[in-house]
């Protein structure tokens, strides 16, 4: 019997981002590291950009390591949507996309080596 296909990178990103609770933030690099893909922060961003909007994946909770929304004309307005969604979750974001990352940073509970 054939083994089911392993989830691809995008699916792994979406599954992890889905765990970020409302009112919390993660960085692109943090998601990459949690997936064991050090140095792949941009790939995390590209994966999130491929999501069809609206999405049940809380993509808006992932920001850059400087504690900012990455504004760009290439995002076709999703950067402004991201800002509004974060404000609705209670995370203050100024007009430049700066937010208090340290205060809202998500720290996932990782299983101990003895758990299975």
C-alpha positions as CSV (number, residue, x, y, z in Angstrom):
1,X,0.0,0.0,0.0
2,X,1.4,3.4,-1.0
3,X,2.4,5.8,1.8
4,X,0.5,9.1,1.8
5,X,2.6,12.0,0.4
6,X,4.5,14.1,3.0
7,X,3.1,17.7,3.3
8,X,4.9,20.1,1.1
9,X,6.6,23.3,2.5
10,X,3.6,25.5,2.0
11,X,1.3,23.0,3.8
12,X,3.7,22.8,6.7
13,X,3.8,26.6,6.9
14,X,0.0,26.9,6.9
15,X,-0.3,24.2,9.6
16,X,2.2,26.0,11.9
17,X,0.8,29.4,11.3
18,X,-2.7,28.1,12.1
19,X,-1.4,27.4,15.6
20,X,-0.6,31.1,16.4
21,X,-3.3,32.3,18.8
22,X,-5.3,35.4,18.2
23,X,-3.6,38.5,19.6
24,X,-0.1,36.9,19.1
25,X,2.6,37.4,16.4
26,X,5.4,35.4,14.9
27,X,8.1,36.3,12.5
28,X,8.8,34.8,9.1
29,X,12.2,33.6,10.4
30,X,10.6,32.1,13.6
31,X,8.2,30.0,11.4
32,X,11.1,28.9,9.2
33,X,13.2,27.9,12.3
34,X,10.3,26.0,13.9
35,X,9.9,24.0,10.7
36,X,13.6,23.2,10.7
37,X,14.3,25.4,7.7
38,X,16.8,27.9,9.0
39,X,17.4,30.9,6.7
40,X,14.1,30.3,4.8
41,X,12.2,33.4,6.1
42,X,11.5,34.6,2.6
43,X,10.2,31.3,1.5
44,X,7.7,31.4,4.5
45,X,6.6,34.8,3.2
46,X,6.1,33.5,-0.3
47,X,4.1,30.6,1.0
48,X,1.8,32.9,2.8
49,X,1.5,35.1,-0.2
50,X,0.2,32.2,-2.2
51,X,-2.8,31.8,0.1
52,X,-6.1,32.6,-1.4
53,X,-7.8,35.4,0.5
54,X,-9.9,35.3,2.5
55,X,-8.2,32.4,4.3
56,X,-8.8,30.5,7.5
57,X,-5.0,30.5,8.0
58,X,-4.2,33.5,10.2
59,X,-1.5,34.8,7.9
60,X,-1.8,38.3,9.2
61,X,-0.1,37.2,12.5
62,X,3.3,36.8,10.7
63,X,5.5,39.9,10.4
64,X,9.1,40.7,9.8
65,X,11.8,40.4,12.4
66,X,11.9,44.2,12.8
67,X,8.4,44.2,14.2
68,X,6.8,45.6,11.1
69,X,4.4,44.8,8.4
70,X,6.2,44.4,5.1
71,X,4.5,47.1,3.0
72,X,4.9,46.7,-0.8
73,X,3.0,47.5,-3.9
74,X,3.5,43.9,-4.9
75,X,1.2,42.8,-2.1
76,X,-1.8,44.4,-3.9
77,X,-3.3,45.8,-0.7
78,X,-2.9,42.7,1.5
79,X,-0.5,44.7,3.7
80,X,-3.3,47.2,4.6
81,X,-5.6,44.3,5.2
82,X,-3.0,42.7,7.5
83,X,-2.8,46.0,9.4
84,X,-6.5,46.2,9.9
85,X,-6.9,42.5,10.9
86,X,-4.1,42.9,13.5
87,X,-5.8,46.1,14.9
88,X,-9.1,44.1,15.2
89,X,-7.2,41.5,17.2
90,X,-6.1,44.2,19.6
91,X,-2.5,44.6,18.4
92,X,-1.6,48.2,17.9
93,X,-0.1,49.0,14.5
94,X,0.9,52.5,13.5
95,X,0.5,54.0,10.0
96,X,4.0,52.8,9.0
97,X,3.2,49.2,10.0
98,X,5.3,49.2,13.2
99,X,4.0,47.1,16.1
100,X,5.2,46.0,19.5
101,X,6.6,42.6,18.5
102,X,8.2,41.7,21.8
103,X,5.0,42.3,23.7
104,X,2.9,40.1,21.4
105,X,5.5,37.5,20.3
106,X,4.1,33.9,20.3
107,X,6.1,31.3,22.1
108,X,4.8,27.9,21.1
109,X,4.8,25.1,23.6
110,X,7.2,22.5,22.3
111,X,7.0,18.9,23.4
112,X,9.7,17.7,25.7
113,X,12.1,15.0,24.4
114,X,10.2,12.4,26.5
115,X,6.8,13.1,25.0
116,X,5.6,11.2,22.0
